[in-house]
Amino acid sequence: MFLFCSKLASIRSLGKPFHRGTTIAFAAFLATSLAPALAAPLDAASVHGFWRPPDGGRIQIQQCGDRLCGYVRDDGEGEPELHPGHVLLRQLEHQGALTWTGGTIHNPRDNRTYRAKLRLVNRNQLKLTGCAWIFCGSQEWTRIE
């Protein structure tokens, strides 16, 4: 942090006045805004919790042995094929770099099962990809607090 502050103070040499108070305030702001990101890095357990797909509802992702599973907790629309407790994701295996593969996703709307890949984009967003042969489709889900 000290090196960063000293670099800001050298802006004065560019011919523009830069006050020490502004440098200190900016450094303090930067430190407080980066602190949560540095304090809680993303890890494999960061994917656990409740997520909302783009078409609504609430999906819970949790550990099932050494793999991940995902369950419908609320369909959000009252659709009969998406009843609470339905197993949506099965047997996703952690592949490192916040990615899980090797499992399946069941689409109750067409009653088909597809290969699944899940990637945690950031703390509040994940990308789920389902594939049949070489054809794939993706959705981004948002964390529900």
VOLO-470505 format. One record per atom (N, C-alpha, C): residue number from 1; residue in three letters; atom name; x, y, z. Coordinates in nm, 3 decimals. Layout:
% VOLO-470505
(atom NUM; "ALA"; "CA"; (X; Y; Z))
...
END
This chain:
% VOLO-470505
(atom 1; "MET"; "N"; (0.082; -0.118; 0.000))
(atom 1; "MET"; "CA"; (0.000; 0.000; 0.000))
(atom 1; "MET"; "C"; (0.087; 0.125; 0.000))
(atom 2; "PHE"; "N"; (0.200; 0.124; 0.073))
(atom 2; "PHE"; "CA"; (0.288; 0.239; 0.080))
(atom 2; "PHE"; "C"; (0.342; 0.274; -0.057))
(atom 3; "LEU"; "N"; (0.380; 0.172; -0.135))
(atom 3; "LEU"; "CA"; (0.431; 0.199; -0.269))
(atom 3; "LEU"; "C"; (0.325; 0.264; -0.356))
(atom 4; "PHE"; "N"; (0.202; 0.219; -0.342))
(atom 4; "PHE"; "CA"; (0.093; 0.274; -0.419))
(atom 4; "PHE"; "C"; (0.074; 0.422; -0.384))
(atom 5; "CYS"; "N"; (0.077; 0.456; -0.255))
(atom 5; "CYS"; "CA"; (0.060; 0.594; -0.211))
(atom 5; "CYS"; "C"; (0.174; 0.681; -0.262))
(atom 6; "SER"; "N"; (0.296; 0.630; -0.260))
(atom 6; "SER"; "CA"; (0.408; 0.710; -0.306))
(atom 6; "SER"; "C"; (0.397; 0.736; -0.456))
(atom 7; "LYS"; "N"; (0.341; 0.642; -0.532))
(atom 7; "LYS"; "CA"; (0.321; 0.663; -0.675))
(atom 7; "LYS"; "C"; (0.218; 0.773; -0.698))
(atom 8; "LEU"; "N"; (0.112; 0.775; -0.617))
(atom 8; "LEU"; "CA"; (0.012; 0.879; -0.630))
(atom 8; "LEU"; "C"; (0.071; 1.016; -0.599))
(atom 9; "ALA"; "N"; (0.158; 1.022; -0.499))
(atom 9; "ALA"; "CA"; (0.218; 1.149; -0.461))
(atom 9; "ALA"; "C"; (0.309; 1.201; -0.572))
(atom 10; "SER"; "N"; (0.362; 1.113; -0.656))
(atom 10; "SER"; "CA"; (0.450; 1.157; -0.763))
(atom 10; "SER"; "C"; (0.374; 1.220; -0.880))
(atom 11; "ILE"; "N"; (0.242; 1.217; -0.875))
(atom 11; "ILE"; "CA"; (0.163; 1.280; -0.979))
(atom 11; "ILE"; "C"; (0.191; 1.431; -0.982))
(atom 12; "ARG"; "N"; (0.231; 1.486; -0.868))
(atom 12; "ARG"; "CA"; (0.262; 1.628; -0.859))
(atom 12; "ARG"; "C"; (0.366; 1.667; -0.963))
(atom 13; "SER"; "N"; (0.459; 1.578; -0.994))
(atom 13; "SER"; "CA"; (0.565; 1.610; -1.088))
(atom 13; "SER"; "C"; (0.514; 1.625; -1.231))
(atom 14; "LEU"; "N"; (0.390; 1.585; -1.257))
(atom 14; "LEU"; "CA"; (0.334; 1.599; -1.390))
(atom 14; "LEU"; "C"; (0.281; 1.740; -1.416))
(atom 15; "GLY"; "N"; (0.296; 1.830; -1.318))
(atom 15; "GLY"; "CA"; (0.255; 1.967; -1.338))
(atom 15; "GLY"; "C"; (0.116; 1.997; -1.284))
(atom 16; "LYS"; "N"; (0.046; 1.898; -1.230))
(atom 16; "LYS"; "CA"; (-0.086; 1.921; -1.174))
(atom 16; "LYS"; "C"; (-0.075; 1.914; -1.023))
(atom 17; "PRO"; "N"; (-0.136; 2.008; -0.953))
(atom 17; "PRO"; "CA"; (-0.128; 2.003; -0.807))
(atom 17; "PRO"; "C"; (-0.206; 1.883; -0.755))
(atom 18; "PHE"; "N"; (-0.151; 1.816; -0.661))
(atom 18; "PHE"; "CA"; (-0.214; 1.699; -0.600))
(atom 18; "PHE"; "C"; (-0.189; 1.706; -0.451))
(atom 19; "HIS"; "N"; (-0.290; 1.721; -0.373))
(atom 19; "HIS"; "CA"; (-0.276; 1.743; -0.230))
(atom 19; "HIS"; "C"; (-0.258; 1.613; -0.155))
(atom 20; "ARG"; "N"; (-0.175; 1.618; -0.052))
(atom 20; "ARG"; "CA"; (-0.147; 1.501; 0.030))
(atom 20; "ARG"; "C"; (-0.275; 1.444; 0.090))
(atom 21; "GLY"; "N"; (-0.367; 1.528; 0.130))
(atom 21; "GLY"; "CA"; (-0.493; 1.483; 0.188))
(atom 21; "GLY"; "C"; (-0.575; 1.401; 0.089))
(atom 22; "THR"; "N"; (-0.573; 1.445; -0.036))
(atom 22; "THR"; "CA"; (-0.645; 1.371; -0.141))
(atom 22; "THR"; "C"; (-0.582; 1.234; -0.161))
(atom 23; "THR"; "N"; (-0.450; 1.229; -0.158))
(atom 23; "THR"; "CA"; (-0.380; 1.101; -0.174))
(atom 23; "THR"; "C"; (-0.416; 1.006; -0.061))
(atom 24; "ILE"; "N"; (-0.416; 1.055; 0.060))
(atom 24; "ILE"; "CA"; (-0.447; 0.971; 0.176))
(atom 24; "ILE"; "C"; (-0.592; 0.925; 0.172))
(atom 25; "ALA"; "N"; (-0.683; 1.016; 0.136))
(atom 25; "ALA"; "CA"; (-0.825; 0.980; 0.128))
(atom 25; "ALA"; "C"; (-0.848; 0.875; 0.020))
(atom 26; "PHE"; "N"; (-0.784; 0.892; -0.094))
(atom 26; "PHE"; "CA"; (-0.799; 0.796; -0.203))
(atom 26; "PHE"; "C"; (-0.743; 0.659; -0.164))
(atom 27; "ALA"; "N"; (-0.628; 0.659; -0.100))
(atom 27; "ALA"; "CA"; (-0.566; 0.532; -0.056))
(atom 27; "ALA"; "C"; (-0.655; 0.463; 0.046))
(atom 28; "ALA"; "N"; (-0.716; 0.540; 0.138))
(atom 28; "ALA"; "CA"; (-0.805; 0.481; 0.238))
(atom 28; "ALA"; "C"; (-0.929; 0.423; 0.172))
(atom 29; "PHE"; "N"; (-0.985; 0.496; 0.076))
(atom 29; "PHE"; "CA"; (-1.101; 0.447; 0.002))
(atom 29; "PHE"; "C"; (-1.069; 0.317; -0.070))
(atom 30; "LEU"; "N"; (-0.955; 0.314; -0.137))
(atom 30; "LEU"; "CA"; (-0.914; 0.195; -0.210))
(atom 30; "LEU"; "C"; (-0.895; 0.076; -0.117))
(atom 31; "ALA"; "N"; (-0.834; 0.100; -0.002))
(atom 31; "ALA"; "CA"; (-0.810; -0.008; 0.095))
(atom 31; "ALA"; "C"; (-0.941; -0.064; 0.148))
(atom 32; "THR"; "N"; (-1.039; 0.022; 0.178))
(atom 32; "THR"; "CA"; (-1.165; -0.028; 0.232))
(atom 32; "THR"; "C"; (-1.250; -0.095; 0.125))
(atom 33; "SER"; "N"; (-1.240; -0.051; 0.000))
(atom 33; "SER"; "CA"; (-1.321; -0.114; -0.103))
(atom 33; "SER"; "C"; (-1.261; -0.248; -0.149))
(atom 34; "LEU"; "N"; (-1.132; -0.265; -0.138))
(atom 34; "LEU"; "CA"; (-1.069; -0.391; -0.177))
(atom 34; "LEU"; "C"; (-1.065; -0.492; -0.064))
(atom 35; "ALA"; "N"; (-1.082; -0.449; 0.058))
(atom 35; "ALA"; "CA"; (-1.071; -0.538; 0.174))
(atom 35; "ALA"; "C"; (-1.165; -0.658; 0.168))
(atom 36; "PRO"; "N"; (-1.296; -0.642; 0.136))
(atom 36; "PRO"; "CA"; (-1.382; -0.760; 0.131))
(atom 36; "PRO"; "C"; (-1.339; -0.860; 0.025))
(atom 37; "ALA"; "N"; (-1.293; -0.811; -0.088))
(atom 37; "ALA"; "CA"; (-1.250; -0.903; -0.195))
(atom 37; "ALA"; "C"; (-1.126; -0.980; -0.154))
(atom 38; "LEU"; "N"; (-1.035; -0.916; -0.083))
(atom 38; "LEU"; "CA"; (-0.913; -0.983; -0.041))
(atom 38; "LEU"; "C"; (-0.936; -1.072; 0.080))
(atom 39; "ALA"; "N"; (-1.031; -1.037; 0.164))
(atom 39; "ALA"; "CA"; (-1.055; -1.112; 0.287))
(atom 39; "ALA"; "C"; (-1.126; -1.245; 0.261))
(atom 40; "ALA"; "N"; (-1.212; -1.251; 0.161))
(atom 40; "ALA"; "CA"; (-1.291; -1.371; 0.137))
(atom 40; "ALA"; "C"; (-1.271; -1.417; -0.008))
(atom 41; "PRO"; "N"; (-1.163; -1.488; -0.035))
(atom 41; "PRO"; "CA"; (-1.141; -1.535; -0.172))
(atom 41; "PRO"; "C"; (-1.242; -1.642; -0.210))
(atom 42; "LEU"; "N"; (-1.268; -1.654; -0.339))
(atom 42; "LEU"; "CA"; (-1.358; -1.758; -0.387))
(atom 42; "LEU"; "C"; (-1.290; -1.893; -0.373))
(atom 43; "ASP"; "N"; (-1.367; -1.992; -0.329))
(atom 43; "ASP"; "CA"; (-1.316; -2.128; -0.321))
(atom 43; "ASP"; "C"; (-1.429; -2.222; -0.364))
(atom 44; "ALA"; "N"; (-1.404; -2.350; -0.357))
(atom 44; "ALA"; "CA"; (-1.502; -2.448; -0.403))
(atom 44; "ALA"; "C"; (-1.634; -2.438; -0.327))
(atom 45; "ALA"; "N"; (-1.629; -2.403; -0.198))
(atom 45; "ALA"; "CA"; (-1.751; -2.393; -0.118))
(atom 45; "ALA"; "C"; (-1.832; -2.268; -0.152))
(atom 46; "SER"; "N"; (-1.774; -2.174; -0.226))
(atom 46; "SER"; "CA"; (-1.845; -2.051; -0.260))
(atom 46; "SER"; "C"; (-1.967; -2.075; -0.348))
(atom 47; "VAL"; "N"; (-1.975; -2.188; -0.412))
(atom 47; "VAL"; "CA"; (-2.088; -2.217; -0.500))
(atom 47; "VAL"; "C"; (-2.209; -2.267; -0.420))
(atom 48; "HIS"; "N"; (-2.189; -2.310; -0.298))
(atom 48; "HIS"; "CA"; (-2.299; -2.360; -0.215))
(atom 48; "HIS"; "C"; (-2.396; -2.248; -0.183))
(atom 49; "GLY"; "N"; (-2.524; -2.279; -0.183))
(atom 49; "GLY"; "CA"; (-2.624; -2.180; -0.147))
(atom 49; "GLY"; "C"; (-2.741; -2.180; -0.244))
(atom 50; "PHE"; "N"; (-2.816; -2.070; -0.241))
(atom 50; "PHE"; "CA"; (-2.936; -2.057; -0.322))
(atom 50; "PHE"; "C"; (-2.910; -1.967; -0.441))
(atom 51; "TRP"; "N"; (-2.960; -2.011; -0.558))
(atom 51; "TRP"; "CA"; (-2.937; -1.940; -0.684))
(atom 51; "TRP"; "C"; (-3.068; -1.924; -0.760))
(atom 52; "ARG"; "N"; (-3.078; -1.813; -0.836))
(atom 52; "ARG"; "CA"; (-3.196; -1.788; -0.917))
(atom 52; "ARG"; "C"; (-3.160; -1.796; -1.065))
(atom 53; "PRO"; "N"; (-3.221; -1.892; -1.138))
(atom 53; "PRO"; "CA"; (-3.202; -1.898; -1.283))
(atom 53; "PRO"; "C"; (-3.275; -1.781; -1.350))
(atom 54; "PRO"; "N"; (-3.247; -1.753; -1.477))
(atom 54; "PRO"; "CA"; (-3.311; -1.640; -1.544))
(atom 54; "PRO"; "C"; (-3.462; -1.651; -1.554))
(atom 55; "ASP"; "N"; (-3.515; -1.773; -1.558))
(atom 55; "ASP"; "CA"; (-3.660; -1.789; -1.570))
(atom 55; "ASP"; "C"; (-3.729; -1.798; -1.434))
(atom 56; "GLY"; "N"; (-3.661; -1.763; -1.327))
(atom 56; "GLY"; "CA"; (-3.721; -1.759; -1.195))
(atom 56; "GLY"; "C"; (-3.702; -1.887; -1.117))
(atom 57; "GLY"; "N"; (-3.755; -1.888; -0.998))
(atom 57; "GLY"; "CA"; (-3.742; -2.003; -0.909))
(atom 57; "GLY"; "C"; (-3.623; -1.988; -0.818))
(atom 58; "ARG"; "N"; (-3.598; -2.092; -0.742))
(atom 58; "ARG"; "CA"; (-3.487; -2.092; -0.647))
(atom 58; "ARG"; "C"; (-3.427; -2.232; -0.645))
(atom 59; "ILE"; "N"; (-3.296; -2.239; -0.673))
(atom 59; "ILE"; "CA"; (-3.223; -2.366; -0.679))
(atom 59; "ILE"; "C"; (-3.120; -2.366; -0.567))
(atom 60; "GLN"; "N"; (-3.113; -2.475; -0.494))
(atom 60; "GLN"; "CA"; (-3.012; -2.489; -0.389))
(atom 60; "GLN"; "C"; (-2.902; -2.582; -0.438))
(atom 61; "ILE"; "N"; (-2.779; -2.532; -0.433))
(atom 61; "ILE"; "CA"; (-2.663; -2.613; -0.469))
(atom 61; "ILE"; "C"; (-2.591; -2.648; -0.340))
(atom 62; "GLN"; "N"; (-2.564; -2.777; -0.324))
(atom 62; "GLN"; "CA"; (-2.499; -2.824; -0.202))
(atom 62; "GLN"; "C"; (-2.409; -2.943; -0.233))
(atom 63; "GLN"; "N"; (-2.329; -2.977; -0.135))
(atom 63; "GLN"; "CA"; (-2.239; -3.091; -0.147))
(atom 63; "GLN"; "C"; (-2.317; -3.220; -0.134))
(atom 64; "CYS"; "N"; (-2.290; -3.317; -0.222))
(atom 64; "CYS"; "CA"; (-2.348; -3.451; -0.215))
(atom 64; "CYS"; "C"; (-2.231; -3.549; -0.216))
(atom 65; "GLY"; "N"; (-2.181; -3.585; -0.101))
(atom 65; "GLY"; "CA"; (-2.059; -3.665; -0.094))
(atom 65; "GLY"; "C"; (-1.942; -3.578; -0.135))
(atom 66; "ASP"; "N"; (-1.867; -3.621; -0.235))
(atom 66; "ASP"; "CA"; (-1.755; -3.539; -0.284))
(atom 66; "ASP"; "C"; (-1.791; -3.463; -0.411))
(atom 67; "ARG"; "N"; (-1.918; -3.457; -0.444))
(atom 67; "ARG"; "CA"; (-1.963; -3.389; -0.565))
(atom 67; "ARG"; "C"; (-2.073; -3.288; -0.532))
(atom 68; "LEU"; "N"; (-2.122; -3.217; -0.634))
(atom 68; "LEU"; "CA"; (-2.229; -3.119; -0.614))
(atom 68; "LEU"; "C"; (-2.361; -3.170; -0.668))
(atom 69; "CYS"; "N"; (-2.469; -3.129; -0.602))
(atom 69; "CYS"; "CA"; (-2.604; -3.154; -0.648))
(atom 69; "CYS"; "C"; (-2.682; -3.024; -0.640))
(atom 70; "GLY"; "N"; (-2.787; -3.014; -0.719))
(atom 70; "GLY"; "CA"; (-2.872; -2.896; -0.716))
(atom 70; "GLY"; "C"; (-3.018; -2.938; -0.711))
(atom 71; "TYR"; "N"; (-3.093; -2.877; -0.620))
(atom 71; "TYR"; "CA"; (-3.233; -2.912; -0.598))
(atom 71; "TYR"; "C"; (-3.322; -2.790; -0.620))
(atom 72; "VAL"; "N"; (-3.440; -2.813; -0.679))
(atom 72; "VAL"; "CA"; (-3.539; -2.707; -0.690))
(atom 72; "VAL"; "C"; (-3.599; -2.687; -0.551))
(atom 73; "ARG"; "N"; (-3.598; -2.565; -0.502))
(atom 73; "ARG"; "CA"; (-3.659; -2.534; -0.372))
(atom 73; "ARG"; "C"; (-3.788; -2.456; -0.390))
(atom 74; "ASP"; "N"; (-3.796; -2.381; -0.500))
(atom 74; "ASP"; "CA"; (-3.917; -2.306; -0.531))
(atom 74; "ASP"; "C"; (-3.915; -2.281; -0.681))
(atom 75; "ASP"; "N"; (-4.024; -2.319; -0.749))
(atom 75; "ASP"; "CA"; (-4.025; -2.303; -0.894))
(atom 75; "ASP"; "C"; (-4.056; -2.160; -0.937))
(atom 76; "GLY"; "N"; (-4.112; -2.081; -0.850))
(atom 76; "GLY"; "CA"; (-4.139; -1.942; -0.879))
(atom 76; "GLY"; "C"; (-4.255; -1.917; -0.972))
(atom 77; "GLU"; "N"; (-4.299; -2.016; -1.046))
(atom 77; "GLU"; "CA"; (-4.404; -1.996; -1.146))
(atom 77; "GLU"; "C"; (-4.523; -2.090; -1.125))
(atom 78; "GLY"; "N"; (-4.510; -2.185; -1.035))
(atom 78; "GLY"; "CA"; (-4.617; -2.282; -1.015))
(atom 78; "GLY"; "C"; (-4.622; -2.387; -1.124))
(atom 79; "GLU"; "N"; (-4.511; -2.408; -1.192))
(atom 79; "GLU"; "CA"; (-4.507; -2.508; -1.300))
(atom 79; "GLU"; "C"; (-4.502; -2.648; -1.240))
(atom 80; "PRO"; "N"; (-4.591; -2.737; -1.282))
(atom 80; "PRO"; "CA"; (-4.598; -2.870; -1.221))
(atom 80; "PRO"; "C"; (-4.472; -2.955; -1.241))
(atom 81; "GLU"; "N"; (-4.400; -2.935; -1.351))
(atom 81; "GLU"; "CA"; (-4.281; -3.019; -1.373))
(atom 81; "GLU"; "C"; (-4.162; -2.976; -1.287))
(atom 82; "LEU"; "N"; (-4.168; -2.857; -1.227))
(atom 82; "LEU"; "CA"; (-4.060; -2.809; -1.140))
(atom 82; "LEU"; "C"; (-4.106; -2.806; -0.996))
(atom 83; "HIS"; "N"; (-4.126; -2.921; -0.939))
(atom 83; "HIS"; "CA"; (-4.173; -2.927; -0.801))
(atom 83; "HIS"; "C"; (-4.056; -2.917; -0.702))
(atom 84; "PRO"; "N"; (-4.078; -2.857; -0.586))
(atom 84; "PRO"; "CA"; (-3.972; -2.850; -0.485))
(atom 84; "PRO"; "C"; (-3.918; -2.989; -0.451))
(atom 85; "GLY"; "N"; (-3.787; -2.999; -0.443))
(atom 85; "GLY"; "CA"; (-3.722; -3.126; -0.414))
(atom 85; "GLY"; "C"; (-3.671; -3.197; -0.538))
(atom 86; "HIS"; "N"; (-3.713; -3.153; -0.656))
(atom 86; "HIS"; "CA"; (-3.667; -3.214; -0.780))
(atom 86; "HIS"; "C"; (-3.516; -3.198; -0.792))
(atom 87; "VAL"; "N"; (-3.446; -3.307; -0.824))
(atom 87; "VAL"; "CA"; (-3.300; -3.302; -0.841))
(atom 87; "VAL"; "C"; (-3.271; -3.252; -0.982))
(atom 88; "LEU"; "N"; (-3.214; -3.132; -0.988))
(atom 88; "LEU"; "CA"; (-3.187; -3.069; -1.116))
(atom 88; "LEU"; "C"; (-3.044; -3.098; -1.163))
(atom 89; "LEU"; "N"; (-2.948; -3.085; -1.072))
(atom 89; "LEU"; "CA"; (-2.807; -3.110; -1.102))
(atom 89; "LEU"; "C"; (-2.761; -3.233; -1.026))
(atom 90; "ARG"; "N"; (-2.682; -3.317; -1.092))
(atom 90; "ARG"; "CA"; (-2.630; -3.439; -1.028))
(atom 90; "ARG"; "C"; (-2.483; -3.458; -1.058))
(atom 91; "GLN"; "N"; (-2.412; -3.502; -0.956))
(atom 91; "GLN"; "CA"; (-2.276; -3.555; -0.971))
(atom 91; "GLN"; "C"; (-2.175; -3.464; -1.039))
(atom 92; "LEU"; "N"; (-2.182; -3.334; -1.013))
(atom 92; "LEU"; "CA"; (-2.082; -3.242; -1.069))
(atom 92; "LEU"; "C"; (-1.955; -3.252; -0.987))
(atom 93; "GLU"; "N"; (-1.844; -3.279; -1.054))
(atom 93; "GLU"; "CA"; (-1.715; -3.300; -0.987))
(atom 93; "GLU"; "C"; (-1.627; -3.176; -1.002))
(atom 94; "HIS"; "N"; (-1.565; -3.138; -0.892))
(atom 94; "HIS"; "CA"; (-1.480; -3.019; -0.891))
(atom 94; "HIS"; "C"; (-1.357; -3.043; -0.978))
(atom 95; "GLN"; "N"; (-1.332; -2.951; -1.072))
(atom 95; "GLN"; "CA"; (-1.219; -2.963; -1.163))
(atom 95; "GLN"; "C"; (-1.112; -2.857; -1.137))
(atom 96; "GLY"; "N"; (-1.129; -2.780; -1.033))
(atom 96; "GLY"; "CA"; (-1.035; -2.673; -1.004))
(atom 96; "GLY"; "C"; (-1.074; -2.547; -1.078))
(atom 97; "ALA"; "N"; (-1.011; -2.437; -1.044))
(atom 97; "ALA"; "CA"; (-1.036; -2.307; -1.106))
(atom 97; "ALA"; "C"; (-1.186; -2.272; -1.104))
(atom 98; "LEU"; "N"; (-1.255; -2.310; -0.996))
(atom 98; "LEU"; "CA"; (-1.397; -2.279; -0.976))
(atom 98; "LEU"; "C"; (-1.487; -2.334; -1.085))
(atom 99; "THR"; "N"; (-1.454; -2.454; -1.132))
(atom 99; "THR"; "CA"; (-1.530; -2.522; -1.238))
(atom 99; "THR"; "C"; (-1.567; -2.663; -1.192))
(atom 100; "TRP"; "N"; (-1.689; -2.705; -1.226))
(atom 100; "TRP"; "CA"; (-1.737; -2.839; -1.197))
(atom 100; "TRP"; "C"; (-1.789; -2.899; -1.326))
(atom 101; "THR"; "N"; (-1.752; -3.023; -1.354))
(atom 101; "THR"; "CA"; (-1.794; -3.092; -1.477))
(atom 101; "THR"; "C"; (-1.826; -3.238; -1.444))
(atom 102; "GLY"; "N"; (-1.860; -3.312; -1.547))
(atom 102; "GLY"; "CA"; (-1.880; -3.456; -1.533))
(atom 102; "GLY"; "C"; (-2.017; -3.496; -1.482))
(atom 103; "GLY"; "N"; (-2.101; -3.400; -1.454))
(atom 103; "GLY"; "CA"; (-2.234; -3.431; -1.403))
(atom 103; "GLY"; "C"; (-2.340; -3.410; -1.510))
(atom 104; "THR"; "N"; (-2.463; -3.410; -1.463))
(atom 104; "THR"; "CA"; (-2.575; -3.392; -1.555))
(atom 104; "THR"; "C"; (-2.673; -3.289; -1.500))
(atom 105; "ILE"; "N"; (-2.751; -3.233; -1.591))
(atom 105; "ILE"; "CA"; (-2.862; -3.147; -1.554))
(atom 105; "ILE"; "C"; (-2.987; -3.204; -1.620))
(atom 106; "HIS"; "N"; (-3.093; -3.213; -1.542))
(atom 106; "HIS"; "CA"; (-3.219; -3.265; -1.593))
(atom 106; "HIS"; "C"; (-3.311; -3.148; -1.622))
(atom 107; "ASN"; "N"; (-3.364; -3.145; -1.743))
(atom 107; "ASN"; "CA"; (-3.460; -3.042; -1.780))
(atom 107; "ASN"; "C"; (-3.599; -3.103; -1.773))
(atom 108; "PRO"; "N"; (-3.675; -3.071; -1.668))
(atom 108; "PRO"; "CA"; (-3.806; -3.133; -1.654))
(atom 108; "PRO"; "C"; (-3.907; -3.087; -1.759))
(atom 109; "ARG"; "N"; (-3.879; -2.977; -1.825))
(atom 109; "ARG"; "CA"; (-3.973; -2.927; -1.927))
(atom 109; "ARG"; "C"; (-3.976; -3.018; -2.050))
(atom 110; "ASP"; "N"; (-3.860; -3.073; -2.087))
(atom 110; "ASP"; "CA"; (-3.859; -3.168; -2.199))
(atom 110; "ASP"; "C"; (-3.825; -3.310; -2.153))
(atom 111; "ASN"; "N"; (-3.809; -3.327; -2.023))
(atom 111; "ASN"; "CA"; (-3.779; -3.456; -1.960))
(atom 111; "ASN"; "C"; (-3.653; -3.520; -2.018))
(atom 112; "ARG"; "N"; (-3.551; -3.437; -2.045))
(atom 112; "ARG"; "CA"; (-3.425; -3.486; -2.097))
(atom 112; "ARG"; "C"; (-3.313; -3.449; -2.001))
(atom 113; "THR"; "N"; (-3.206; -3.528; -2.009))
(atom 113; "THR"; "CA"; (-3.089; -3.505; -1.925))
(atom 113; "THR"; "C"; (-2.971; -3.471; -2.016))
(atom 114; "TYR"; "N"; (-2.895; -3.370; -1.974))
(atom 114; "TYR"; "CA"; (-2.783; -3.321; -2.053))
(atom 114; "TYR"; "C"; (-2.655; -3.323; -1.971))
(atom 115; "ARG"; "N"; (-2.540; -3.329; -2.038))
(atom 115; "ARG"; "CA"; (-2.411; -3.312; -1.969))
(atom 115; "ARG"; "C"; (-2.407; -3.171; -1.914))
(atom 116; "ALA"; "N"; (-2.349; -3.155; -1.798))
(atom 116; "ALA"; "CA"; (-2.349; -3.022; -1.735))
(atom 116; "ALA"; "C"; (-2.208; -2.977; -1.698))
(atom 117; "LYS"; "N"; (-2.189; -2.847; -1.705))
(atom 117; "LYS"; "CA"; (-2.067; -2.783; -1.660))
(atom 117; "LYS"; "C"; (-2.109; -2.657; -1.586))
(atom 118; "LEU"; "N"; (-2.048; -2.634; -1.472))
(atom 118; "LEU"; "CA"; (-2.081; -2.518; -1.391))
(atom 118; "LEU"; "C"; (-1.953; -2.442; -1.362))
(atom 119; "ARG"; "N"; (-1.957; -2.311; -1.376))
(atom 119; "ARG"; "CA"; (-1.840; -2.228; -1.348))
(atom 119; "ARG"; "C"; (-1.883; -2.109; -1.266))
(atom 120; "LEU"; "N"; (-1.814; -2.088; -1.155))
(atom 120; "LEU"; "CA"; (-1.842; -1.973; -1.069))
(atom 120; "LEU"; "C"; (-1.772; -1.852; -1.129))
(atom 121; "VAL"; "N"; (-1.850; -1.756; -1.178))
(atom 121; "VAL"; "CA"; (-1.795; -1.636; -1.242))
(atom 121; "VAL"; "C"; (-1.743; -1.539; -1.137))
(atom 122; "ASN"; "N"; (-1.825; -1.514; -1.036))
(atom 122; "ASN"; "CA"; (-1.785; -1.434; -0.921))
(atom 122; "ASN"; "C"; (-1.872; -1.478; -0.804))
(atom 123; "ARG"; "N"; (-1.861; -1.410; -0.693))
(atom 123; "ARG"; "CA"; (-1.932; -1.453; -0.573))
(atom 123; "ARG"; "C"; (-2.083; -1.461; -0.592))
(atom 124; "ASN"; "N"; (-2.140; -1.379; -0.680))
(atom 124; "ASN"; "CA"; (-2.284; -1.372; -0.696))
(atom 124; "ASN"; "C"; (-2.336; -1.415; -0.832))
(atom 125; "GLN"; "N"; (-2.252; -1.479; -0.911))
(atom 125; "GLN"; "CA"; (-2.295; -1.520; -1.044))
(atom 125; "GLN"; "C"; (-2.225; -1.650; -1.084))
(atom 126; "LEU"; "N"; (-2.302; -1.742; -1.140))
(atom 126; "LEU"; "CA"; (-2.243; -1.864; -1.194))
(atom 126; "LEU"; "C"; (-2.298; -1.888; -1.334))
(atom 127; "LYS"; "N"; (-2.220; -1.961; -1.411))
(atom 127; "LYS"; "CA"; (-2.260; -1.995; -1.548))
(atom 127; "LYS"; "C"; (-2.279; -2.145; -1.555))
(atom 128; "LEU"; "N"; (-2.397; -2.187; -1.599))
(atom 128; "LEU"; "CA"; (-2.430; -2.328; -1.613))
(atom 128; "LEU"; "C"; (-2.445; -2.358; -1.761))
(atom 129; "THR"; "N"; (-2.376; -2.461; -1.808))
(atom 129; "THR"; "CA"; (-2.382; -2.501; -1.948))
(atom 129; "THR"; "C"; (-2.431; -2.644; -1.956))
(atom 130; "GLY"; "N"; (-2.529; -2.668; -2.040))
(atom 130; "GLY"; "CA"; (-2.579; -2.802; -2.065))
(atom 130; "GLY"; "C"; (-2.554; -2.838; -2.211))
(atom 131; "CYS"; "N"; (-2.508; -2.961; -2.235))
(atom 131; "CYS"; "CA"; (-2.473; -3.002; -2.372))
(atom 131; "CYS"; "C"; (-2.537; -3.135; -2.408))
(atom 132; "ALA"; "N"; (-2.581; -3.144; -2.532))
(atom 132; "ALA"; "CA"; (-2.626; -3.269; -2.594))
(atom 132; "ALA"; "C"; (-2.543; -3.284; -2.721))
(atom 133; "TRP"; "N"; (-2.463; -3.385; -2.726))
(atom 133; "TRP"; "CA"; (-2.365; -3.404; -2.831))
(atom 133; "TRP"; "C"; (-2.274; -3.283; -2.838))
(atom 134; "ILE"; "N"; (-2.272; -3.213; -2.952))
(atom 134; "ILE"; "CA"; (-2.186; -3.094; -2.962))
(atom 134; "ILE"; "C"; (-2.265; -2.964; -2.945))
(atom 135; "PHE"; "N"; (-2.394; -2.974; -2.921))
(atom 135; "PHE"; "CA"; (-2.479; -2.857; -2.908))
(atom 135; "PHE"; "C"; (-2.492; -2.821; -2.761))
(atom 136; "CYS"; "N"; (-2.461; -2.696; -2.728))
(atom 136; "CYS"; "CA"; (-2.462; -2.652; -2.589))
(atom 136; "CYS"; "C"; (-2.543; -2.524; -2.573))
(atom 137; "GLY"; "N"; (-2.596; -2.506; -2.456))
(atom 137; "GLY"; "CA"; (-2.665; -2.383; -2.419))
(atom 137; "GLY"; "C"; (-2.624; -2.345; -2.278))
(atom 138; "SER"; "N"; (-2.620; -2.216; -2.250))
(atom 138; "SER"; "CA"; (-2.575; -2.168; -2.119))
(atom 138; "SER"; "C"; (-2.676; -2.073; -2.058))
(atom 139; "GLN"; "N"; (-2.672; -2.067; -1.925))
(atom 139; "GLN"; "CA"; (-2.751; -1.972; -1.848))
(atom 139; "GLN"; "C"; (-2.662; -1.915; -1.740))
(atom 140; "GLU"; "N"; (-2.690; -1.792; -1.702))
(atom 140; "GLU"; "CA"; (-2.622; -1.734; -1.586))
(atom 140; "GLU"; "C"; (-2.722; -1.724; -1.473))
(atom 141; "TRP"; "N"; (-2.682; -1.775; -1.358))
(atom 141; "TRP"; "CA"; (-2.766; -1.773; -1.239))
(atom 141; "TRP"; "C"; (-2.710; -1.670; -1.142))
(atom 142; "THR"; "N"; (-2.801; -1.611; -1.063))
(atom 142; "THR"; "CA"; (-2.763; -1.509; -0.966))
(atom 142; "THR"; "C"; (-2.787; -1.561; -0.825))
(atom 143; "ARG"; "N"; (-2.692; -1.533; -0.736))
(atom 143; "ARG"; "CA"; (-2.705; -1.576; -0.597))
(atom 143; "ARG"; "C"; (-2.821; -1.505; -0.529))
(atom 144; "ILE"; "N"; (-2.893; -1.579; -0.446))
(atom 144; "ILE"; "CA"; (-3.000; -1.524; -0.363))
(atom 144; "ILE"; "C"; (-2.944; -1.516; -0.221))
(atom 145; "GLU"; "N"; (-2.945; -1.400; -0.164))
(atom 145; "GLU"; "CA"; (-2.892; -1.382; -0.028))
(atom 145; "GLU"; "C"; (-2.994; -1.425; 0.074))
END
